[in-house]
Structure formats: C-alpha cells, structure tokens
Amino acid sequence: MNEDIMNEKSVKFGLIGFGAWGSCHANAINVTDGAEIVAIAVRSEESQAKAREAYPEATVYGDYHELLANEEVEAVDIVLPSYLHHEVAKATLEAGKHLLLEKPMTLSIADCRELVEIAQQNNLKLAVGHELRLSSLWARAKSLIDEGMIGDPQYVLVELSRRPYRHGAEGWRFDLDRVGNWILEEPIHFFDLARWYLASAGEPETVYAKANSRQPDHPELQDNFSAIMNWSGGEYAVVTQTLSAFEHHQTAKITGTKGAIWASWSGAMDRTRHPTFFLKAFDGEEVREIELERSAGELFELEDQIAMLVKAIREGGAIACPGEDGMWSVGMCLAAQKSVDENRPVNMGEIL
Ligand SMILES: NC(=O)c1ccc[n+]([C@@H]2O[C@H](COP(=O)([O-])OP(=O)(O)OC[C@H]3O[C@@H](n4cnc5c(N)ncnc54)[C@H](OP(=O)(O)O)[C@@H]3O)[C@@H](O)[C@H]2O)c1
C-alpha cells in the first residue's frame, strides 16, 4: 500500500456484516490505498471468530452500537440483510460517520428519504452500493454515451441470466419481510444502469413488469422477471433477468440516434476474478472493439467503490451513487413489483 496515504490520512472503516458479501467488502477495504479496517460488527460468535482470524488488527463486536461508539471509526460500511439497512444506516449517520450502504438502500422510499436528509443535515457522505457505476465495462459504456458516440440514447436493454440466489444468513433472502422483494436484490442494479444511461432523457415515468416462479409453493419468489420503463420523450428501457439458468452472464445493449453499444460480461459465477467480457461500439460508421483499462467484475468494482469513498471524504471527490440515486433505484423496483402484483403500468409518481 502507499505509505503516505496509509499513515495518518487513511480513512478508518468500521464494517457491519461479515457474511458472503461483507467478507468481500472487508478484503476490498484492506487492499485499498488510504483505507483501513479498524472494526467489524457481526451477529454470531462463529462469524465474529472468522472476522478476528482474518483481521487480527480490527476490533470485533457482536453489537453494532459498540462499533458506532468507537471514535476511531470515521466511515461505516453496512453489508447487512436488507431489512436492517434503514435502522443501522440511521444510527450510523446520527453517530456522525460517513456511510457506504449496500443496495437496496432501504425497503421504502420514506426510509431512503430520511437517510438522505440526515446525511445532508450532518454534512456526511452517503454512498449506495451500486458498484456497476464504477466498472471498467458498464461505466465505459456510460462515458461513450456522454461523449456522444451514439447520438441521443433512445433504447437500453440490460439482461442477466444466472444461477439461483443463495439463502443468506438465517434464510433472509427467501423471506419477503426481510428481503422486500427479489427485484430489490439484483434487477435493482439494472434499473440503476438503465436510468443512468438514459439520464439525458430525464426521469422515467412509468414501469410495466411481468414475473413468474418455478416454485409452485412460493409464487412470490420470482425466478423470471422483465420490466419495461418509459420516458416522456419515447425513450424506453428493458430490464430482464432469469435466476433459472446457470453461471452468470450479463449484457447491455444501448442504441441512440446515431449508433449503438454492446457490452457483455460472463463468469462461472458473479464473484470471479477471471471473467470474459467485451465492449463494442458503433458510431454510425464503423464498429470498434473498445479496449478496457482494467478487468471488469464486482470484486474489482468493490475496491474502486472504497477508493471512491476515500477520495470523497479526503478530497471532496464525487460519490458514484449518492443517496438520491439509491432512492430512485428502490423506487423503480417498488414500482415494478406493484406492476407485477396489479398487472398494470405503474406511474413513478405513485411511488416517489
Ligand atoms: N452490490 C452487490 O452487488 C451486492 C452483492 C451481494 C449482496 N449485496 C447486498 O449486501 C447485503 C448483504 O448480503 P450478503 O449476501 O452478504 O448476506 P449474508 O451472507 O446473509 O450476510 C449477512 C451478514 O449480516 C450479519 N448480520 C445479520 N444481522 C446482524 C446484526 N443485527 N448485527 C450485525 N450483523 C448482522 C450476518 O451475521 P452472521 O454471519 O453472524 O449470520 C452476516 O454476516 C444485502 O443487502 C445484499 O442485498 C449486494
């Protein structure tokens, strides 16, 4: 690590949650210049023992309130089951700590809005874990759009085919009271990307969605999901996902008044450091293979996300996905679930 940054200027992180994704966050903090993991809070003694073994320099707690009372902790990274996000994020901001909060930001718009307000009042950074915005692949597609390569964007498709979800600690991911809905799990990233890619068109106005399940006893756990989002100028986006497949394969196709972009990522699983991926772009005249600066994948993006927050805290750099955008992502998912449940298009004004 860069010693100058590591010394007194390093941002001291407390991590809350040390499960499948939390342990990846711990590693990302540990390897990022200017970040240091000084405390971890996790529920069970078994996970506390694992955290102590992996990070002997960090203080490990069973109660997150104790971590928040630790004055050394400057920024908190919350990687908890989604139903706990609001309670713990609110306590974090009220304790005066900067915050990286995993997606979905919370399970309701009122709760998201409250966090945005507390962060603003206390002048704290609030970043939401939509790490695809930091990707060498998905973010390069965004910069091609912003550079005008395809003209005005008019159509976005984001598609994922993958293996089923894991259950999560105490089965939280398979319980609607604790997960909210499954659209808030993975499609939330794609709603976020689609809205980001179509930012020049303003905000989406309506969402219409369909879903089904291959589990007869659990129709609420939707294995297949598709949504179409509409903008007032006629632009639209399709977000579609199946969990009834294998491995992890994601595609984005974006077309504009002049050209088109095709981005693709494949791995044996989502958390691989050895994926295959490509980015091709057509400016109306020629198709070009776009060279990427570094490997793409959520493990890499997680490290970039920690570096982004360190920079924002130390130098006032931009937050890739601030609370307001995290709230919109939750809003699009809630609208999509309402549309599935009521079999009708839902206006975003009904939700936000
Ligand atoms: N951005 C992304 O791409 C991405 C990817 C995956 C997950 N996520 C999000 O990250 C979050 C966590 O997902 P995960 O897959 O890591 O879940 P997980 O494997 O079930 O881990 C949850 C962790 O939270 C801990 N925990 C539960 N209640 C707690 C409490 N009251 N105090 C302290 N710790 C508590 C659990 O403790 P024990 O270990 O003791 O049970 C476990 O370590 C979810 O919101 C998920 O949506 C985001």
The ligand as an ORCA input file, in Angstrom:
! r2SCAN-3c Opt
* xyz 0 1
  N     -23.845     -4.718     -4.556
  C     -23.867     -6.011     -4.793
  O     -23.533     -6.432     -5.879
  C     -24.307     -6.967     -3.708
  C     -23.961     -8.312     -3.797
  C     -24.383     -9.161     -2.779
  C     -25.126     -8.681     -1.706
  N     -25.459     -7.382     -1.652
  C     -26.240     -6.852     -0.517
  O     -25.432     -6.956      0.643
  C     -26.228     -7.243      1.779
  C     -25.698     -8.495      2.480
  O     -25.762     -9.602      1.598
  P     -24.932    -10.963      1.892
  O     -25.101    -11.788      0.684
  O     -23.568    -10.656      2.404
  O     -25.798    -11.584      3.090
  P     -25.357    -12.694      4.124
  O     -24.324    -13.599      3.527
  O     -26.612    -13.288      4.651
  O     -24.622    -11.859      5.281
  C     -25.327    -11.028      6.173
  C     -24.411    -10.687      7.344
  O     -25.104     -9.818      8.234
  C     -24.870    -10.271      9.566
  N     -25.925     -9.809     10.474
  C     -27.253    -10.105     10.463
  N     -27.876     -9.416     11.432
  C     -26.933     -8.664     12.059
  C     -26.947     -7.727     13.132
  N     -28.082     -7.413     13.759
  N     -25.775     -7.161     13.511
  C     -24.625     -7.466     12.900
  N     -24.535     -8.356     11.871
  C     -25.693     -8.932     11.468
  C     -24.845    -11.777      9.427
  O     -24.228    -12.295     10.588
  P     -23.878    -13.863     10.779
  O     -22.736    -14.107      9.824
  O     -23.436    -13.937     12.180
  O     -25.118    -14.615     10.449
  C     -23.994    -11.907      8.169
  O     -22.624    -11.784      8.473
  C     -27.663     -7.359      1.260
  O     -28.331     -6.131      1.436
  C     -27.488     -7.645     -0.226
  O     -28.587     -7.173     -0.981
  C     -25.056     -6.512     -2.621
*
